[in-house]
Amino acid sequence: MAFATAPATAQAAQTARTGHDDAGRRCSGGYVALTFDDGPTASTPAYLKALRDAGNTRATFFVTGGLAQTRPDGTPRIAAEGHRIGNHSYTHANLVELDAPTAFAELQDTSRVIRSQTGRAPTLFRPPFGSTDARTRQDASRLGMTEVIWTTDTVDWSGIPTETVVANALTVKPGGIVLLHDGLPTTLAAIPKIVQGLAERRLCAGQIVYSAEPVEAWPGLTFHAKAARW
């Protein structure tokens, strides 16, 4: 009769219980952040299901305050399923074109809505269109938020087919942040294929954290955020 061999060390026992060693192998290529802008929408529940079905993949949803108000079940559900919620302004305005009080209210009102619906104020902020300046970053900082742009734009909003959305997403590098959008059938269909493609590169979906080193979104614009293990 064969007997199982007990773990030789406490660390091995912990690995056996948690599967951390397996996770380390699966994610040996690093972490990237999947982000979805412009929700919550009527499609958000389907997006959440697609992420669950793709190995309980977690993502960050940058929501607008106006939509969160009209769909009050949206942000609580996103949070309940383990995803992160970020501030994407109240009306999806180009913040740099607004006067200072109006621009600040766009962020403040959205944070207030998110906190009232989830019990937690957001700590991440993404300016609509990636349009930002020193004042916008200062407003976000005043509200305790880190500005997050992206390193990989899938251009999914432009009407391109699912296969192109997937191909664009999979150009992401370790530590990078992928821009996707809520409410698009092509993007919804892309989710399992993106997760599978990342897995083939031993990349896992991670959370967004502060980066002391500046990260380039595009020439002339940097931000301080990257993907890391949840």
C-alpha positions as CSV (number, residue, x, y, z in Angstrom):
1,M,0.0,0.0,0.0
2,A,1.3,3.5,-0.8
3,F,1.1,6.2,1.7
4,A,1.0,10.0,1.1
5,T,4.1,11.7,2.2
6,A,3.6,14.5,4.7
7,P,5.0,18.0,3.8
8,A,8.5,18.3,5.1
9,T,8.1,21.8,6.3
10,A,5.5,24.2,7.5
11,Q,5.9,26.2,4.3
12,A,5.2,23.1,2.2
13,A,2.1,22.5,4.3
14,Q,0.9,26.0,3.7
15,T,1.5,25.6,0.0
16,A,-0.5,22.4,0.0
17,R,-3.4,24.1,1.6
18,T,-3.5,27.3,-0.4
19,G,-2.1,26.4,-3.8
20,H,0.2,29.4,-3.7
21,D,2.9,27.4,-5.4
22,D,0.6,26.5,-8.3
23,A,-0.5,30.2,-8.5
24,G,3.1,31.2,-8.7
25,R,3.6,28.9,-11.7
26,R,0.5,30.0,-13.4
27,C,1.4,33.6,-13.0
28,S,5.1,33.3,-13.5
29,G,4.9,35.8,-16.4
30,G,3.5,38.5,-14.2
31,Y,0.3,40.4,-13.8
32,V,-1.8,42.8,-15.9
33,A,-4.9,44.7,-15.0
34,L,-8.1,44.4,-17.0
35,T,-10.2,47.6,-16.7
36,F,-13.7,48.4,-17.9
37,D,-14.9,52.0,-18.4
38,D,-18.3,53.6,-18.7
39,G,-20.5,51.5,-16.6
40,P,-22.6,50.3,-14.9
41,T,-24.7,49.3,-17.9
42,A,-27.4,46.8,-18.6
43,S,-24.6,44.5,-19.8
44,T,-22.6,44.6,-16.5
45,P,-24.2,41.4,-15.0
46,A,-23.2,39.6,-18.2
47,Y,-19.6,40.9,-17.9
48,L,-19.5,39.8,-14.3
49,K,-20.6,36.3,-15.3
50,A,-18.0,36.1,-18.1
51,L,-15.3,37.0,-15.7
52,R,-16.6,34.4,-13.2
53,D,-16.7,31.8,-15.9
54,A,-13.1,32.7,-17.0
55,G,-11.6,31.4,-13.8
56,N,-13.1,34.0,-11.4
57,T,-11.0,36.6,-13.0
58,R,-11.0,40.0,-11.2
59,A,-11.0,43.4,-12.8
60,T,-11.4,47.1,-12.2
61,F,-14.5,48.9,-13.3
62,F,-14.3,52.6,-13.7
63,V,-17.9,53.8,-13.3
64,T,-19.5,57.1,-13.9
65,G,-21.6,58.6,-11.1
66,G,-24.6,59.4,-13.3
67,L,-24.9,55.8,-14.5
68,A,-24.3,54.5,-11.0
69,Q,-27.2,56.6,-9.8
70,T,-29.5,55.3,-12.4
71,R,-28.5,51.7,-11.9
72,P,-28.1,51.5,-8.1
73,D,-27.6,47.8,-8.1
74,G,-24.6,48.0,-10.4
75,T,-21.7,49.1,-8.3
76,P,-22.7,47.0,-5.2
77,R,-22.8,43.9,-7.4
78,I,-19.5,44.6,-8.9
79,A,-18.0,45.1,-5.5
80,A,-19.7,42.0,-4.1
81,E,-18.1,39.8,-6.7
82,G,-14.6,40.9,-5.7
83,H,-13.8,43.5,-8.3
84,R,-12.4,47.0,-7.8
85,I,-14.4,50.1,-8.5
86,G,-12.8,53.3,-9.7
87,N,-14.1,56.9,-10.3
88,H,-14.7,57.8,-14.0
89,S,-16.3,61.3,-13.4
90,Y,-20.0,61.9,-13.1
91,T,-21.0,62.7,-16.6
92,H,-18.0,61.5,-18.6
93,A,-16.9,65.0,-19.3
94,N,-13.6,66.2,-20.6
95,L,-12.5,67.5,-17.3
96,V,-9.7,69.8,-18.5
97,E,-12.4,71.8,-20.5
98,L,-14.5,72.6,-17.3
99,D,-14.1,75.4,-14.8
100,A,-12.3,74.3,-11.6
101,P,-15.4,74.0,-9.3
102,T,-17.4,72.0,-11.9
103,A,-14.4,69.7,-12.6
104,F,-13.9,68.9,-8.9
105,A,-17.6,68.3,-8.4
106,E,-17.5,65.7,-11.2
107,L,-15.0,63.6,-9.1
108,Q,-16.4,64.4,-5.7
109,D,-20.0,63.6,-6.6
110,T,-19.0,60.3,-8.2
111,S,-16.9,59.3,-5.1
112,R,-19.9,60.1,-2.9
113,V,-22.2,57.9,-5.0
114,I,-19.8,55.0,-5.0
115,R,-19.3,55.3,-1.2
116,S,-23.0,55.4,-0.6
117,Q,-23.6,52.3,-2.7
118,T,-20.7,50.2,-1.6
119,G,-19.6,51.5,1.8
120,R,-16.2,52.5,0.4
121,A,-14.9,55.5,-1.4
122,P,-12.8,54.8,-4.5
123,T,-9.1,55.1,-4.4
124,L,-8.6,54.9,-8.2
125,F,-9.6,57.5,-10.8
126,R,-9.5,57.5,-14.6
127,P,-10.2,60.7,-16.5
128,P,-12.6,60.3,-19.4
129,F,-10.7,60.1,-22.8
130,G,-7.5,60.0,-20.8
131,S,-7.7,63.8,-20.8
132,T,-5.9,65.1,-17.8
133,D,-3.7,67.9,-16.4
134,A,-2.1,69.0,-13.2
135,R,-5.4,70.4,-11.8
136,T,-7.2,67.1,-12.6
137,R,-4.5,65.1,-10.8
138,Q,-4.6,67.4,-7.9
139,D,-8.4,67.1,-7.6
140,A,-8.1,63.3,-7.6
141,S,-5.4,63.5,-4.9
142,R,-7.5,65.7,-2.7
143,L,-10.1,62.9,-2.8
144,G,-7.6,60.2,-2.0
145,M,-7.4,58.7,-5.5
146,T,-4.5,57.7,-7.7
147,E,-4.9,58.6,-11.4
148,V,-4.9,55.6,-13.7
149,I,-4.6,55.9,-17.4
150,W,-3.7,52.7,-19.4
151,T,-0.8,51.1,-21.3
152,T,-2.8,49.1,-23.8
153,D,-5.8,50.5,-25.6
154,T,-8.0,47.9,-27.2
155,V,-9.9,50.5,-29.2
156,D,-13.0,48.3,-28.5
157,W,-15.3,51.3,-28.6
158,S,-14.6,51.8,-32.4
159,G,-16.7,48.9,-33.6
160,I,-13.8,46.6,-34.4
161,P,-14.6,42.8,-34.2
162,T,-14.0,40.7,-31.2
163,E,-10.9,39.0,-32.6
164,T,-9.3,42.4,-33.0
165,V,-10.2,43.4,-29.5
166,V,-8.5,40.3,-28.2
167,A,-5.4,40.8,-30.4
168,N,-5.1,44.4,-29.2
169,A,-5.5,43.4,-25.5
170,L,-2.9,40.7,-25.8
171,T,-0.2,43.1,-26.7
172,V,-0.1,44.1,-23.0
173,K,3.2,43.7,-21.2
174,P,3.6,42.5,-17.6
175,G,2.5,45.2,-15.2
176,G,0.4,46.8,-17.9
177,I,-3.2,48.1,-17.7
178,V,-5.7,47.2,-20.5
179,L,-8.5,49.6,-21.5
180,L,-11.8,48.0,-22.3
181,H,-15.4,49.2,-22.1
182,D,-18.6,48.1,-20.5
183,G,-21.7,47.6,-22.6
184,L,-20.2,46.3,-25.8
185,P,-21.2,42.8,-27.2
186,T,-17.8,42.4,-28.9
187,T,-15.9,43.2,-25.7
188,L,-18.1,40.8,-23.7
189,A,-17.3,38.0,-26.2
190,A,-13.6,38.9,-25.9
191,I,-13.3,38.4,-22.2
192,P,-12.8,34.6,-22.1
193,K,-10.4,34.8,-25.1
194,I,-8.3,37.5,-23.5
195,V,-8.1,35.6,-20.2
196,Q,-7.1,32.4,-22.1
197,G,-4.5,34.3,-24.2
198,L,-3.0,35.8,-21.0
199,A,-2.9,32.4,-19.4
200,E,-0.9,31.0,-22.4
201,R,1.7,33.7,-21.6
202,R,1.5,32.8,-17.9
203,L,0.1,36.2,-17.2
204,C,-2.7,36.6,-14.6
205,A,-5.2,39.4,-14.0
206,G,-4.0,41.6,-11.1
207,Q,-5.0,44.6,-9.2
208,I,-3.9,48.2,-9.8
209,V,-1.4,49.6,-7.3
210,Y,0.6,52.8,-7.0
211,S,3.9,52.8,-8.9
212,A,6.7,55.1,-7.6
213,E,8.2,55.0,-11.1
214,P,6.3,56.9,-13.8
215,V,4.5,54.7,-16.4
216,E,4.1,55.9,-19.9
217,A,0.6,55.9,-21.4
218,W,1.7,57.5,-24.6
219,P,4.5,60.0,-25.5
220,G,4.1,63.0,-23.3
221,L,1.8,61.5,-20.7
222,T,2.8,59.4,-17.7
223,F,1.0,58.2,-14.6
224,H,1.8,56.3,-11.4
225,A,0.0,53.0,-11.4
226,K,0.7,49.4,-12.4
227,A,-0.7,45.9,-12.1
228,A,0.3,43.6,-9.3
229,R,-0.9,40.4,-7.6
230,W,-4.3,40.7,-5.8
